[in-house]
C-alpha cells in the first residue's frame, strides 16, 4: 500500500488515463457551439467506464448541442471531485437500475 497522495491538478485528482472501451470525452468545439441547445438537468445514478474500469457516478445534465445528432452527458464520480462531459453511449455510460416503484426515466 502506498502512502504517497494521488497527484492533483489545481486541487482535483488528475484525470485517469484513457483506455480502450472508456467513455469518450465530448470535444470542446461541440460544447461551445453556438445556437439553441436542448438541455435537461437531472440526478441519475450511472455506471461509467473511465480509466479502464467501471465507476459509480451521478449524471447531472443531458445536453444536445444545436445541429448535433449526439447527446452529451455531464457525469460526476469519486466523491464529487471528478467530473466531465462525455458523448453518451450506452456501452460506456449505463443507467443504474430504477427501483420497481418508480417510472423509467427518459433515455
C-alpha positions in Angstrom: 0.0 0.0 0.0 1.4 3.4 -1.0 1.3 6.3 1.4 2.0 8.8 -1.4 -1.0 11.0 -2.1 -2.6 10.9 -5.5 -1.2 13.5 -7.9 -3.5 16.5 -8.2 -4.2 19.2 -10.7 -5.3 22.5 -9.1 -6.8 20.7 -6.1 -8.6 18.0 -8.2 -7.2 14.5 -8.8 -5.7 14.1 -12.2 -7.9 12.5 -14.9 -7.5 8.8 -15.2 -5.6 7.7 -18.4 -7.9 6.9 -21.3 -8.1 3.2 -22.1 -9.8 1.3 -24.9 -13.5 0.9 -24.2 -13.7 4.0 -21.9 -16.4 6.7 -22.2 -15.3 9.3 -24.8 -14.9 12.9 -23.6 -17.0 15.4 -25.6 -14.9 17.7 -27.7 -14.9 21.4 -26.5 -16.0 22.5 -30.0 -19.2 20.6 -29.6 -19.9 22.1 -26.2 -19.0 25.6 -27.3 -21.1 25.5 -30.5 -23.5 28.4 -30.7 -27.2 28.3 -31.2 -30.1 26.8 -29.3 -29.3 23.6 -27.5 -31.6 21.2 -25.7 -30.7 20.6 -22.1 -32.3 18.6 -19.3 -31.0 18.8 -15.7 -31.4 15.6 -13.8 -30.0 13.4 -11.0 -29.5 9.9 -12.2 -27.2 7.2 -10.9 -25.0 5.7 -13.6 -22.0 3.5 -14.1 -19.4 5.0 -16.4 -16.3 3.3 -17.8 -13.2 5.5 -17.0 -9.5 4.6 -16.7 -10.2 1.0 -17.8 -12.8 0.3 -15.1 -16.4 0.9 -14.2 -17.1 3.6 -11.6 -20.4 4.7 -10.0 -21.3 8.2 -10.8 -24.1 10.8 -11.0 -25.4 12.1 -14.3 -26.4 15.7 -13.7 -27.1 17.2 -17.2 -28.2 15.8 -20.6 -27.3 18.1 -23.4 -27.9 18.0 -27.2 -25.9 20.8 -28.9 -27.6 22.7 -31.7 -27.4 20.8 -35.0 -25.9 17.7 -33.4 -27.2 14.2 -33.6 -25.4 13.1 -30.3 -26.3 13.6 -26.7 -23.7 14.8 -24.2 -23.8 13.8 -20.5 -22.2 15.6 -17.6 -21.1 13.0 -15.1 -19.6 13.3 -11.6 -17.8 10.5 -9.8 -15.4 9.9 -6.9 -16.8 11.9 -4.0 -17.8 14.6 -6.5 -14.2 15.6 -7.1 -14.1 14.3 -10.6 -16.4 15.3 -13.4 -16.5 15.5 -17.2 -18.7 15.9 -20.3 -18.9 12.7 -22.2 -20.5 11.6 -25.5 -23.4 9.4 -24.5 -23.0 5.8 -25.5 -25.0 3.0 -23.7 -21.9 0.8 -24.0 -19.8 3.2 -21.8 -22.4 5.0 -19.7 -25.1 2.8 -18.1 -28.1 3.9 -16.1 -28.3 2.2 -12.7 -31.4 0.1 -12.3 -34.6 2.0 -11.4 -36.5 0.8 -8.4 -39.7 -1.0 -9.4 -42.0 1.6 -7.8 -40.5 4.5 -9.9 -41.3 5.1 -13.6 -38.5 4.7 -16.1 -36.6 7.9 -16.9 -36.4 9.3 -20.4 -33.4 8.0 -22.5 
